[in-house]
Amino acid sequence: MKHIITKLNQAFDHRIRLGIMSILMVSDWTDFNTLKETLDVTDGRLASHIKALEKEGYIEVRKRFVGRKPNTSYRVTPSGREAFQGHLNALEELLNNAKE
Amino acid sequence: MKHIITKLNQAFDHRIRLGIMSILMVSDWTDFNTLKETLDVTDGRLASHIKALEKEGYIEVRKRFVGRKPNTSYRVTPSGREAFQGHLNALEELLNNAKE
């Protein structure tokens, strides 16, 4: 029997990605600064993890102007939601096993 | 309020490390090959993640001979157990929040 970790999704290994996804799972469009402040990370690190999730098709980006200021927001895609849900289920299984 | 991911331990980000720790949490000395087969990883990748956990003081190593064959085993240290337990608690919190 394969170990549960084989069901964990490599794309969500890093805790910043867990954080981004767990915020977007329960929100609609969320802007870059909100993610940055909530997760307490630098612009560069956040941008690189966002890009990775976008490349997987797990989040989508919207760029627009709010007044004269450019504003970039993100939300989870249906496939991102499904993939993250599968990851959470595997994590839950792992938690239950580790507690036994 | 800081996001839950700030309570996640960077040392356990990678799923192979989650796998190693979750096995050792519920076992006594476990040898390299058992970990390797259970987690379905290559020697090199397993060795590098083991080394990282050892460096943190989260697991300890025992080298001995079983008959004429060298045998290397690992077990979790008390500080590893405590750190991983904290990580699991934070993951649990994250799971609960993401489900809401």
N, CA and C atoms of all chains as a GROMACS GRO file, in nm:
protein
  600
    1MET      N    1   0.084  -0.120   0.000
    1MET     CA    2   0.000   0.000   0.000
    1MET      C    3   0.088   0.125   0.000
    2LYS      N    4   0.052   0.216  -0.084
    2LYS     CA    5   0.130   0.340  -0.090
    2LYS      C    6   0.101   0.430   0.030
    3HIS      N    7   0.204   0.502   0.069
    3HIS     CA    8   0.187   0.594   0.181
    3HIS      C    9   0.101   0.714   0.139
    4ILE      N   10   0.031   0.769   0.237
    4ILE     CA   11  -0.058   0.882   0.210
    4ILE      C   12   0.012   0.999   0.142
    5ILE      N   13   0.142   1.017   0.170
    5ILE     CA   14   0.208   1.135   0.112
    5ILE      C   15   0.206   1.132  -0.040
    6THR      N   16   0.188   1.012  -0.099
    6THR     CA   17   0.181   1.008  -0.246
    6THR      C   18   0.053   1.076  -0.296
    7LYS      N   19  -0.044   1.096  -0.205
    7LYS     CA   20  -0.167   1.167  -0.245
    7LYS      C   21  -0.155   1.318  -0.224
    8LEU      N   22  -0.045   1.360  -0.158
    8LEU     CA   23  -0.027   1.505  -0.138
    8LEU      C   24   0.020   1.568  -0.269
    9ASN      N   25  -0.028   1.685  -0.297
    9ASN     CA   26   0.002   1.753  -0.422
    9ASN      C   27   0.128   1.840  -0.406
   10GLN      N   28   0.227   1.807  -0.486
   10GLN     CA   29   0.356   1.876  -0.484
   10GLN      C   30   0.340   2.029  -0.495
   11ALA      N   31   0.240   2.070  -0.569
   11ALA     CA   32   0.218   2.214  -0.591
   11ALA      C   33   0.183   2.288  -0.462
   12PHE      N   34   0.141   2.214  -0.360
   12PHE     CA   35   0.101   2.278  -0.235
   12PHE      C   36   0.199   2.251  -0.121
   13ASP      N   37   0.316   2.197  -0.153
   13ASP     CA   38   0.413   2.164  -0.048
   13ASP      C   39   0.449   2.283   0.039
   14HIS      N   40   0.474   2.396  -0.025
   14HIS     CA   41   0.523   2.509   0.053
   14HIS      C   42   0.412   2.575   0.134
   15ARG      N   43   0.444   2.610   0.257
   15ARG     CA   44   0.339   2.664   0.343
   15ARG      C   45   0.279   2.796   0.293
   16ILE      N   46   0.356   2.873   0.216
   16ILE     CA   47   0.299   2.996   0.161
   16ILE      C   48   0.188   2.962   0.060
   17ARG      N   49   0.209   2.854  -0.014
   17ARG     CA   50   0.104   2.812  -0.108
   17ARG      C   51  -0.018   2.759  -0.035
   18LEU      N   52   0.006   2.687   0.074
   18LEU     CA   53  -0.106   2.644   0.159
   18LEU      C   54  -0.184   2.766   0.205
   19GLY      N   55  -0.110   2.868   0.244
   19GLY     CA   56  -0.174   2.989   0.294
   19GLY      C   57  -0.255   3.060   0.187
   20ILE      N   58  -0.197   3.077   0.069
   20ILE     CA   59  -0.268   3.144  -0.041
   20ILE      C   60  -0.397   3.067  -0.071
   21MET      N   61  -0.383   2.935  -0.087
   21MET     CA   62  -0.501   2.855  -0.124
   21MET      C   63  -0.606   2.858  -0.014
   22SER      N   64  -0.560   2.849   0.112
   22SER     CA   65  -0.661   2.842   0.218
   22SER      C   66  -0.735   2.975   0.232
   23ILE      N   67  -0.670   3.084   0.196
   23ILE     CA   68  -0.741   3.214   0.196
   23ILE      C   69  -0.839   3.219   0.078
   24LEU      N   70  -0.790   3.180  -0.040
   24LEU     CA   71  -0.876   3.192  -0.159
   24LEU      C   72  -0.993   3.093  -0.159
   25MET      N   73  -0.978   2.982  -0.087
   25MET     CA   74  -1.087   2.884  -0.080
   25MET      C   75  -1.211   2.943  -0.015
   26VAL      N   76  -1.190   3.039   0.074
   26VAL     CA   77  -1.305   3.093   0.148
   26VAL      C   78  -1.332   3.240   0.114
   27SER      N   79  -1.271   3.289   0.002
   27SER     CA   80  -1.293   3.428  -0.037
   27SER      C   81  -1.325   3.433  -0.186
   28ASP      N   82  -1.371   3.548  -0.228
   28ASP     CA   83  -1.383   3.571  -0.372
   28ASP      C   84  -1.252   3.638  -0.414
   29TRP      N   85  -1.253   3.731  -0.513
   29TRP     CA   86  -1.131   3.800  -0.554
   29TRP      C   87  -1.061   3.863  -0.434
   30THR      N   88  -0.931   3.835  -0.422
   30THR     CA   89  -0.853   3.887  -0.310
   30THR      C   90  -0.729   3.954  -0.367
   31ASP      N   91  -0.700   4.076  -0.322
   31ASP     CA   92  -0.588   4.144  -0.388
   31ASP      C   93  -0.452   4.111  -0.327
   32PHE      N   94  -0.350   4.143  -0.404
   32PHE     CA   95  -0.212   4.109  -0.369
   32PHE      C   96  -0.176   4.157  -0.228
   33ASN      N   97  -0.212   4.282  -0.198
   33ASN     CA   98  -0.171   4.336  -0.068
   33ASN      C   99  -0.239   4.268   0.049
   34THR      N  100  -0.363   4.229   0.029
   34THR     CA  101  -0.433   4.156   0.136
   34THR      C  102  -0.363   4.022   0.163
   35LEU      N  103  -0.330   3.951   0.055
   35LEU     CA  104  -0.258   3.824   0.071
   35LEU      C  105  -0.124   3.848   0.141
   36LYS      N  106  -0.056   3.950   0.097
   36LYS     CA  107   0.077   3.981   0.150
   36LYS      C  108   0.072   4.011   0.299
   37GLU      N  109  -0.024   4.094   0.337
   37GLU     CA  110  -0.033   4.130   0.479
   37GLU      C  111  -0.082   4.014   0.564
   38THR      N  112  -0.178   3.940   0.512
   38THR     CA  113  -0.232   3.828   0.589
   38THR      C  114  -0.124   3.722   0.612
   39LEU      N  115  -0.046   3.697   0.508
   39LEU     CA  116   0.053   3.589   0.518
   39LEU      C  117   0.188   3.636   0.570
   40ASP      N  118   0.204   3.769   0.578
   40ASP     CA  119   0.327   3.825   0.631
   40ASP      C  120   0.451   3.778   0.553
   41VAL      N  121   0.446   3.796   0.422
   41VAL     CA  122   0.560   3.760   0.337
   41VAL      C  123   0.602   3.878   0.251
   42THR      N  124   0.720   3.868   0.191
   42THR     CA  125   0.768   3.975   0.104
   42THR      C  126   0.696   3.967  -0.031
   43ASP      N  127   0.698   4.079  -0.104
   43ASP     CA  128   0.641   4.083  -0.239
   43ASP      C  129   0.698   3.974  -0.328
   44GLY      N  130   0.830   3.961  -0.325
   44GLY     CA  131   0.896   3.868  -0.417
   44GLY      C  132   0.857   3.724  -0.393
   45ARG      N  133   0.854   3.686  -0.265
   45ARG     CA  134   0.820   3.547  -0.233
   45ARG      C  135   0.674   3.519  -0.268
   46LEU      N  136   0.587   3.613  -0.231
   46LEU     CA  137   0.446   3.593  -0.261
   46LEU      C  138   0.424   3.582  -0.412
   47ALA      N  139   0.487   3.673  -0.487
   47ALA     CA  140   0.470   3.673  -0.634
   47ALA      C  141   0.516   3.541  -0.694
   48SER      N  142   0.625   3.485  -0.644
   48SER     CA  143   0.675   3.362  -0.706
   48SER      C  144   0.584   3.243  -0.676
   49HIS      N  145   0.527   3.240  -0.556
   49HIS     CA  146   0.435   3.130  -0.525
   49HIS      C  147   0.301   3.146  -0.599
   50ILE      N  148   0.257   3.271  -0.614
   50ILE     CA  149   0.136   3.297  -0.691
   50ILE      C  150   0.154   3.251  -0.836
   51LYS      N  151   0.269   3.285  -0.891
   51LYS     CA  152   0.298   3.248  -1.030
   51LYS      C  153   0.294   3.096  -1.047
   52ALA      N  154   0.350   3.024  -0.950
   52ALA     CA  155   0.352   2.878  -0.959
   52ALA      C  156   0.209   2.822  -0.958
   53LEU      N  157   0.125   2.878  -0.872
   53LEU     CA  158  -0.013   2.828  -0.862
   53LEU      C  159  -0.093   2.865  -0.988
   54GLU      N  160  -0.060   2.982  -1.044
   54GLU     CA  161  -0.127   3.026  -1.166
   54GLU      C  162  -0.090   2.934  -1.282
   55LYS      N  163   0.038   2.899  -1.287
   55LYS     CA  164   0.089   2.810  -1.392
   55LYS      C  165   0.020   2.673  -1.388
   56GLU      N  166  -0.014   2.628  -1.270
   56GLU     CA  167  -0.084   2.500  -1.255
   56GLU      C  168  -0.232   2.514  -1.292
   57GLY      N  169  -0.277   2.639  -1.310
   57GLY     CA  170  -0.419   2.662  -1.338
   57GLY      C  171  -0.505   2.658  -1.213
   58TYR      N  172  -0.442   2.671  -1.096
   58TYR     CA  173  -0.518   2.662  -0.971
   58TYR      C  174  -0.575   2.796  -0.924
   59ILE      N  175  -0.515   2.905  -0.971
   59ILE     CA  176  -0.570   3.037  -0.940
   59ILE      C  177  -0.572   3.121  -1.066
   60GLU      N  178  -0.660   3.217  -1.070
   60GLU     CA  179  -0.663   3.308  -1.184
   60GLU      C  180  -0.642   3.452  -1.137
   61VAL      N  181  -0.594   3.534  -1.229
   61VAL     CA  182  -0.556   3.670  -1.194
   61VAL      C  183  -0.646   3.770  -1.266
   62ARG      N  184  -0.673   3.882  -1.200
   62ARG     CA  185  -0.750   3.991  -1.262
   62ARG      C  186  -0.674   4.121  -1.234
   63LYS      N  187  -0.640   4.192  -1.343
   63LYS     CA  188  -0.571   4.319  -1.326
   63LYS      C  189  -0.665   4.431  -1.369
   64ARG      N  190  -0.680   4.529  -1.283
   64ARG     CA  191  -0.764   4.642  -1.322
   64ARG      C  192  -0.722   4.768  -1.245
   65PHE      N  193  -0.789   4.877  -1.276
   65PHE     CA  194  -0.759   4.999  -1.204
   65PHE      C  195  -0.869   5.028  -1.103
   66VAL      N  196  -0.828   5.063  -0.982
   66VAL     CA  197  -0.924   5.111  -0.884
   66VAL      C  198  -0.891   5.260  -0.868
   67GLY      N  199  -0.976   5.346  -0.931
   67GLY     CA  200  -0.940   5.487  -0.944
   67GLY      C  201  -0.820   5.492  -1.039
   68ARG      N  202  -0.711   5.550  -0.995
   68ARG     CA  203  -0.593   5.556  -1.081
   68ARG      C  204  -0.489   5.452  -1.045
   69LYS      N  205  -0.521   5.376  -0.943
   69LYS     CA  206  -0.422   5.278  -0.896
   69LYS      C  207  -0.445   5.139  -0.956
   70PRO      N  208  -0.339   5.077  -1.007
   70PRO     CA  209  -0.353   4.940  -1.057
   70PRO      C  210  -0.378   4.846  -0.940
   71ASN      N  211  -0.465   4.751  -0.965
   71ASN     CA  212  -0.502   4.658  -0.858
   71ASN      C  213  -0.504   4.516  -0.916
   72THR      N  214  -0.433   4.426  -0.852
   72THR     CA  215  -0.426   4.288  -0.900
   72THR      C  216  -0.489   4.196  -0.798
   73SER      N  217  -0.586   4.117  -0.845
   73SER     CA  218  -0.655   4.026  -0.753
   73SER      C  219  -0.648   3.883  -0.803
   74TYR      N  220  -0.677   3.792  -0.713
   74TYR     CA  221  -0.670   3.649  -0.745
   74TYR      C  222  -0.792   3.578  -0.691
   75ARG      N  223  -0.830   3.473  -0.762
   75ARG     CA  224  -0.927   3.383  -0.701
   75ARG      C  225  -0.897   3.240  -0.745
   76VAL      N  226  -0.951   3.146  -0.670
   76VAL     CA  227  -0.926   3.005  -0.699
   76VAL      C  228  -1.011   2.963  -0.819
   77THR      N  229  -0.958   2.876  -0.903
   77THR     CA  230  -1.033   2.822  -1.017
   77THR      C  231  -1.104   2.694  -0.972
   78PRO      N  232  -1.201   2.646  -1.050
   78PRO     CA  233  -1.264   2.519  -1.013
   78PRO      C  234  -1.162   2.405  -1.000
   79SER      N  235  -1.064   2.399  -1.089
   79SER     CA  236  -0.968   2.289  -1.079
   79SER      C  237  -0.876   2.308  -0.957
   80GLY      N  238  -0.849   2.433  -0.923
   80GLY     CA  239  -0.771   2.461  -0.802
   80GLY      C  240  -0.847   2.418  -0.677
   81ARG      N  241  -0.975   2.446  -0.678
   81ARG     CA  242  -1.058   2.407  -0.563
   81ARG      C  243  -1.058   2.255  -0.547
   82GLU      N  244  -1.073   2.186  -0.657
   82GLU     CA  245  -1.076   2.040  -0.652
   82GLU      C  246  -0.942   1.984  -0.606
   83ALA      N  247  -0.834   2.038  -0.664
   83ALA     CA  248  -0.700   1.988  -0.629
   83ALA      C  249  -0.669   2.016  -0.482
   84PHE      N  250  -0.704   2.135  -0.435
   84PHE     CA  251  -0.673   2.169  -0.296
   84PHE      C  252  -0.758   2.086  -0.201
   85GLN      N  253  -0.882   2.061  -0.240
   85GLN     CA  254  -0.967   1.977  -0.156
   85GLN      C  255  -0.907   1.836  -0.142
   86GLY      N  256  -0.854   1.784  -0.253
   86GLY     CA  257  -0.790   1.652  -0.248
   86GLY      C  258  -0.668   1.655  -0.158
   87HIS      N  259  -0.592   1.764  -0.164
   87HIS     CA  260  -0.474   1.781  -0.080
   87HIS      C  261  -0.514   1.787   0.068
   88LEU      N  262  -0.619   1.862   0.097
   88LEU     CA  263  -0.665   1.873   0.236
   88LEU      C  264  -0.713   1.737   0.288
   89ASN      N  265  -0.780   1.662   0.203
   89ASN     CA  266  -0.824   1.529   0.246
   89ASN      C  267  -0.705   1.439   0.280
   90ALA      N  268  -0.602   1.445   0.195
   90ALA     CA  269  -0.483   1.363   0.221
   90ALA      C  270  -0.412   1.409   0.349
   91LEU      N  271  -0.408   1.541   0.371
   91LEU     CA  272  -0.347   1.594   0.493
   91LEU      C  273  -0.425   1.547   0.616
   92GLU      N  274  -0.555   1.546   0.603
   92GLU     CA  275  -0.640   1.504   0.713
   92GLU      C  276  -0.614   1.357   0.749
   93GLU      N  277  -0.599   1.277   0.645
   93GLU     CA  278  -0.570   1.134   0.665
   93GLU      C  279  -0.435   1.118   0.735
   94LEU      N  280  -0.339   1.197   0.688
   94LEU     CA  281  -0.205   1.193   0.748
   94LEU      C  282  -0.210   1.233   0.895
   95LEU      N  283  -0.287   1.337   0.926
   95LEU     CA  284  -0.300   1.382   1.065
   95LEU      C  285  -0.358   1.271   1.152
   96ASN      N  286  -0.462   1.206   1.100
   96ASN     CA  287  -0.526   1.102   1.179
   96ASN      C  288  -0.432   0.984   1.204
   97ASN      N  289  -0.353   0.949   1.102
   97ASN     CA  290  -0.259   0.839   1.119
   97ASN      C  291  -0.147   0.872   1.216
   98ALA      N  292  -0.099   0.997   1.208
   98ALA     CA  293   0.014   1.036   1.293
   98ALA      C  294  -0.027   1.044   1.439
   99LYS      N  295  -0.157   1.059   1.462
   99LYS     CA  296  -0.204   1.071   1.600
   99LYS      C  297  -0.221   0.936   1.668
  100GLU      N  298  -0.237   0.832   1.586
  100GLU     CA  299  -0.269   0.701   1.644
  100GLU      C  300  -0.161   0.649   1.737
  101MET      N  301  -0.405   3.996   1.332
  101MET     CA  302  -0.378   3.858   1.370
  101MET      C  303  -0.296   3.790   1.261
  102LYS      N  304  -0.196   3.717   1.300
  102LYS     CA  305  -0.114   3.647   1.200
  102LYS      C  306  -0.186   3.523   1.147
  103HIS      N  307  -0.160   3.493   1.022
  103HIS     CA  308  -0.220   3.375   0.960
  103HIS      C  309  -0.159   3.248   1.020
  104ILE      N  310  -0.240   3.142   1.018
  104ILE     CA  311  -0.196   3.014   1.075
  104ILE      C  312  -0.067   2.962   1.012
  105ILE      N  313  -0.044   2.995   0.884
  105ILE     CA  314   0.077   2.939   0.823
  105ILE      C  315   0.204   2.984   0.893
  106THR      N  316   0.198   3.095   0.966
  106THR     CA  317   0.319   3.136   1.039
  106THR      C  318   0.350   3.038   1.152
  107LYS      N  319   0.252   2.954   1.188
  107LYS     CA  320   0.278   2.851   1.290
  107LYS      C  321   0.328   2.720   1.229
  108LEU      N  322   0.326   2.712   1.097
  108LEU     CA  323   0.376   2.591   1.032
  108LEU      C  324   0.529   2.593   1.033
  109ASN      N  325   0.587   2.479   1.055
  109ASN     CA  326   0.732   2.468   1.066
  109ASN      C  327   0.794   2.443   0.927
  110GLN      N  328   0.879   2.535   0.888
  110GLN     CA  329   0.945   2.530   0.758
  110GLN      C  330   1.016   2.396   0.735
  111ALA      N  331   1.066   2.336   0.842
  111ALA     CA  332   1.140   2.210   0.830
  111ALA      C  333   1.051   2.097   0.781
  112PHE      N  334   0.920   2.114   0.793
  112PHE     CA  335   0.829   2.006   0.753
  112PHE      C  336   0.750   2.039   0.626
  113ASP      N  337   0.791   2.144   0.555
  113ASP     CA  338   0.717   2.184   0.436
  113ASP      C  339   0.704   2.073   0.333
  114HIS      N  340   0.814   2.007   0.306
  114HIS     CA  341   0.812   1.909   0.198
  114HIS      C  342   0.738   1.782   0.237
  115ARG      N  343   0.658   1.730   0.143
  115ARG     CA  344   0.575   1.614   0.180
  115ARG      C  345   0.657   1.490   0.216
  116ILE      N  346   0.779   1.479   0.164
  116ILE     CA  347   0.861   1.363   0.204
  116ILE      C  348   0.898   1.374   0.353
  117ARG      N  349   0.920   1.498   0.399
  117ARG     CA  350   0.950   1.515   0.542
  117ARG      C  351   0.827   1.488   0.628
  118LEU      N  352   0.711   1.528   0.579
  118LEU     CA  353   0.586   1.495   0.649
  118LEU      C  354   0.574   1.343   0.659
  119GLY      N  355   0.609   1.275   0.550
  119GLY     CA  356   0.599   1.129   0.548
  119GLY      C  357   0.695   1.064   0.647
  120ILE      N  358   0.821   1.107   0.645
  120ILE     CA  359   0.921   1.052   0.737
  120ILE      C  360   0.874   1.070   0.881
  121MET      N  361   0.835   1.193   0.914
  121MET     CA  362   0.795   1.223   1.052
  121MET      C  363   0.670   1.145   1.090
  122SER      N  364   0.574   1.137   0.999
  122SER     CA  365   0.449   1.070   1.038
  122SER      C  366   0.472   0.920   1.057
  123ILE      N  367   0.569   0.864   0.989
  123ILE     CA  368   0.603   0.722   1.013
  123ILE      C  369   0.674   0.708   1.148
  124LEU      N  370   0.774   0.795   1.170
  124LEU     CA  371   0.854   0.780   1.292
  124LEU      C  372   0.775   0.815   1.419
  125MET      N  373   0.672   0.897   1.404
  125MET     CA  374   0.590   0.933   1.521
  125MET      C  375   0.522   0.810   1.581
  126VAL      N  376   0.492   0.712   1.497
  126VAL     CA  377   0.418   0.596   1.546
  126VAL      C  378   0.502   0.467   1.541
  127SER      N  379   0.636   0.483   1.528
  127SER     CA  380   0.722   0.364   1.526
  127SER      C  381   0.841   0.388   1.618
  128ASP      N  382   0.913   0.279   1.645
  128ASP     CA  383   1.042   0.295   1.713
  128ASP      C  384   1.147   0.304   1.602
  129TRP      N  385   1.268   0.253   1.621
  129TRP     CA  386   1.372   0.259   1.518
  129TRP      C  387   1.318   0.202   1.386
  130THR      N  388   1.336   0.277   1.279
  130THR     CA  389   1.288   0.235   1.147
  130THR      C  390   1.403   0.246   1.049
  131ASP      N  391   1.427   0.142   0.971
  131ASP     CA  392   1.546   0.150   0.886
  131ASP      C  393   1.522   0.221   0.753
  132PHE      N  394   1.632   0.256   0.692
  132PHE     CA  395   1.632   0.335   0.569
  132PHE      C  396   1.544   0.272   0.462
  133ASN      N  397   1.560   0.140   0.442
  133ASN     CA  398   1.485   0.074   0.334
  133ASN      C  399   1.335   0.072   0.358
  134THR      N  400   1.298   0.059   0.485
  134THR     CA  401   1.155   0.061   0.516
  134THR      C  402   1.096   0.198   0.482
  135LEU      N  403   1.167   0.303   0.522
  135LEU     CA  404   1.121   0.439   0.488
  135LEU      C  405   1.112   0.456   0.337
  136LYS      N  406   1.217   0.411   0.272
  136LYS     CA  407   1.226   0.426   0.126
  136LYS      C  408   1.110   0.357   0.055
  137GLU      N  409   1.084   0.232   0.096
  137GLU     CA  410   0.976   0.158   0.029
  137GLU      C  411   0.838   0.214   0.066
  138THR      N  412   0.822   0.250   0.191
  138THR     CA  413   0.692   0.302   0.232
  138THR      C  414   0.660   0.433   0.160
  139LEU      N  415   0.761   0.518   0.148
  139LEU     CA  416   0.737   0.650   0.091
  139LEU      C  417   0.754   0.653  -0.061
  140ASP      N  418   0.810   0.544  -0.115
  140ASP     CA  419   0.827   0.533  -0.260
  140ASP      C  420   0.911   0.647  -0.317
  141VAL      N  421   1.029   0.666  -0.259
  141VAL     CA  422   1.122   0.770  -0.306
  141VAL      C  423   1.258   0.710  -0.337
  142THR      N  424   1.339   0.786  -0.407
  142THR     CA  425   1.474   0.740  -0.438
  142THR      C  426   1.564   0.753  -0.315
  143ASP      N  427   1.675   0.678  -0.315
  143ASP     CA  428   1.774   0.686  -0.209
  143ASP      C  429   1.820   0.830  -0.185
  144GLY      N  430   1.852   0.897  -0.295
  144GLY     CA  431   1.911   1.030  -0.284
  144GLY      C  432   1.817   1.131  -0.220
  145ARG      N  433   1.692   1.129  -0.265
  145ARG     CA  434   1.595   1.225  -0.212
  145ARG      C  435   1.566   1.195  -0.065
  146LEU      N  436   1.549   1.066  -0.034
  146LEU     CA  437   1.522   1.030   0.105
  146LEU      C  438   1.638   1.074   0.194
  147ALA      N  439   1.760   1.042   0.149
  147ALA     CA  440   1.879   1.075   0.229
  147ALA      C  441   1.888   1.225   0.255
  148SER      N  442   1.857   1.306   0.155
  148SER     CA  443   1.871   1.452   0.175
  148SER      C  444   1.766   1.506   0.272
  149HIS      N  445   1.645   1.452   0.267
  149HIS     CA  446   1.543   1.499   0.362
  149HIS      C  447   1.571   1.447   0.503
  150ILE      N  448   1.624   1.326   0.513
  150ILE     CA  449   1.663   1.272   0.644
  150ILE      C  450   1.772   1.360   0.706
  151LYS      N  451   1.869   1.394   0.623
  151LYS     CA  452   1.980   1.477   0.671
  151LYS      C  453   1.930   1.611   0.725
  152ALA      N  454   1.835   1.669   0.654
  152ALA     CA  455   1.780   1.798   0.697
  152ALA      C  456   1.710   1.785   0.832
  153LEU      N  457   1.635   1.678   0.851
  153LEU     CA  458   1.562   1.659   0.977
  153LEU      C  459   1.660   1.627   1.091
  154GLU      N  460   1.768   1.556   1.056
  154GLU     CA  461   1.871   1.523   1.155
  154GLU      C  462   1.941   1.651   1.202
  155LYS      N  463   1.969   1.738   1.106
  155LYS     CA  464   2.036   1.864   1.133
  155LYS      C  465   1.955   1.951   1.229
  156GLU      N  466   1.822   1.943   1.216
  156GLU     CA  467   1.734   2.018   1.306
  156GLU      C  468   1.725   1.953   1.444
  157GLY      N  469   1.781   1.833   1.455
  157GLY     CA  470   1.771   1.760   1.582
  157GLY      C  471   1.636   1.693   1.601
  158TYR      N  472   1.563   1.675   1.491
  158TYR     CA  473   1.428   1.617   1.501
  158TYR      C  474   1.428   1.464   1.490
  159ILE      N  475   1.533   1.409   1.428
  159ILE     CA  476   1.544   1.263   1.426
  159ILE      C  477   1.688   1.224   1.460
  160GLU      N  478   1.706   1.103   1.512
  160GLU     CA  479   1.841   1.057   1.539
  160GLU      C  480   1.868   0.930   1.461
  161VAL      N  481   1.997   0.905   1.437
  161VAL     CA  482   2.037   0.794   1.352
  161VAL      C  483   2.113   0.689   1.433
  162ARG      N  484   2.096   0.564   1.396
  162ARG     CA  485   2.172   0.454   1.458
  162ARG      C  486   2.228   0.367   1.347
  163LYS      N  487   2.359   0.351   1.345
  163LYS     CA  488   2.422   0.266   1.244
  163LYS      C  489   2.476   0.141   1.313
  164ARG      N  490   2.442   0.026   1.261
  164ARG     CA  491   2.497  -0.097   1.318
  164ARG      C  492   2.499  -0.207   1.213
  165PHE      N  493   2.552  -0.322   1.253
  165PHE     CA  494   2.552  -0.435   1.162
  165PHE      C  495   2.445  -0.534   1.203
  166VAL      N  496   2.369  -0.580   1.104
  166VAL     CA  497   2.277  -0.690   1.128
  166VAL      C  498   2.338  -0.806   1.052
  167GLY      N  499   2.400  -0.899   1.126
  167GLY     CA  500   2.483  -1.001   1.062
  167GLY      C  501   2.602  -0.928   1.001
  168ARG      N  502   2.623  -0.944   0.873
  168ARG     CA  503   2.737  -0.874   0.810
  168ARG      C  504   2.693  -0.750   0.735
  169LYS      N  505   2.561  -0.726   0.738
  169LYS     CA  506   2.511  -0.612   0.660
  169LYS      C  507   2.495  -0.486   0.744
  170PRO      N  508   2.545  -0.376   0.694
  170PRO     CA  509   2.526  -0.250   0.766
  170PRO      C  510   2.378  -0.212   0.762
  171ASN      N  511   2.331  -0.159   0.873
  171ASN     CA  512   2.189  -0.124   0.883
  171ASN      C  513   2.176   0.013   0.951
  172THR      N  514   2.106   0.103   0.885
  172THR     CA  515   2.091   0.238   0.938
  172THR      C  516   1.945   0.263   0.971
  173SER      N  517   1.922   0.302   1.096
  173SER     CA  518   1.784   0.325   1.140
  173SER      C  519   1.768   0.464   1.197
  174TYR      N  520   1.644   0.506   1.206
  174TYR     CA  521   1.611   0.640   1.254
  174TYR      C  522   1.497   0.634   1.354
  175ARG      N  523   1.501   0.728   1.445
  175ARG     CA  524   1.381   0.747   1.526
  175ARG      C  525   1.365   0.894   1.560
  176VAL      N  526   1.245   0.931   1.597
  176VAL     CA  527   1.216   1.070   1.628
  176VAL      C  528   1.275   1.104   1.766
  177THR      N  529   1.326   1.226   1.782
  177THR     CA  530   1.376   1.271   1.912
  177THR      C  531   1.260   1.338   1.988
  178PRO      N  532   1.277   1.358   2.118
  178PRO     CA  533   1.171   1.430   2.191
  178PRO      C  534   1.143   1.568   2.130
  179SER      N  535   1.247   1.640   2.089
  179SER     CA  536   1.220   1.774   2.033
  179SER      C  537   1.153   1.762   1.895
  180GLY      N  538   1.186   1.656   1.822
  180GLY     CA  539   1.120   1.632   1.694
  180GLY      C  540   0.972   1.602   1.714
  181ARG      N  541   0.945   1.523   1.816
  181ARG     CA  542   0.805   1.489   1.846
  181ARG      C  543   0.726   1.615   1.880
  182GLU      N  544   0.787   1.699   1.962
  182GLU     CA  545   0.718   1.822   2.004
  182GLU      C  546   0.696   1.916   1.884
  183ALA      N  547   0.802   1.931   1.804
  183ALA     CA  548   0.792   2.022   1.688
  183ALA      C  549   0.689   1.972   1.588
  184PHE      N  550   0.690   1.841   1.564
  184PHE     CA  551   0.596   1.787   1.466
  184PHE      C  552   0.453   1.796   1.518
  185GLN      N  553   0.437   1.773   1.648
  185GLN     CA  554   0.304   1.785   1.706
  185GLN      C  555   0.249   1.928   1.686
  186GLY      N  556   0.336   2.027   1.707
  186GLY     CA  557   0.296   2.167   1.686
  186GLY      C  558   0.257   2.192   1.541
  187HIS      N  559   0.334   2.132   1.451
  187HIS     CA  560   0.306   2.146   1.308
  187HIS      C  561   0.171   2.083   1.274
  188LEU      N  562   0.145   1.964   1.329
  188LEU     CA  563   0.018   1.897   1.303
  188LEU      C  564  -0.100   1.978   1.356
  189ASN      N  565  -0.080   2.037   1.473
  189ASN     CA  566  -0.187   2.120   1.529
  189ASN      C  567  -0.218   2.239   1.438
  190ALA      N  568  -0.111   2.302   1.385
  190ALA     CA  569  -0.132   2.416   1.296
  190ALA      C  570  -0.199   2.371   1.166
  191LEU      N  571  -0.159   2.254   1.115
  191LEU     CA  572  -0.223   2.202   0.994
  191LEU      C  573  -0.371   2.175   1.018
  192GLU      N  574  -0.398   2.122   1.136
  192GLU     CA  575  -0.538   2.092   1.170
  192GLU      C  576  -0.622   2.221   1.171
  193GLU      N  577  -0.563   2.324   1.228
  193GLU     CA  578  -0.632   2.453   1.234
  193GLU      C  579  -0.657   2.506   1.093
  194LEU      N  580  -0.555   2.492   1.008
  194LEU     CA  581  -0.567   2.536   0.870
  194LEU      C  582  -0.676   2.458   0.796
  195LEU      N  583  -0.680   2.328   0.819
  195LEU     CA  584  -0.784   2.244   0.756
  195LEU      C  585  -0.922   2.290   0.797
  196ASN      N  586  -0.938   2.315   0.925
  196ASN     CA  587  -1.069   2.355   0.975
  196ASN      C  588  -1.111   2.489   0.916
  197ASN      N  589  -1.016   2.582   0.905
  197ASN     CA  590  -1.048   2.713   0.848
  197ASN      C  591  -1.082   2.704   0.701
  198ALA      N  592  -1.008   2.620   0.628
  198ALA     CA  593  -1.029   2.611   0.483
  198ALA      C  594  -1.162   2.548   0.450
  199LYS      N  595  -1.216   2.470   0.544
  199LYS     CA  596  -1.342   2.400   0.520
  199LYS      C  597  -1.464   2.489   0.543
  200GLU      N  598  -1.442   2.592   0.624
  200GLU     CA  599  -1.557   2.673   0.664
  200GLU      C  600  -1.624   2.744   0.546
   0.00000   0.00000   0.00000
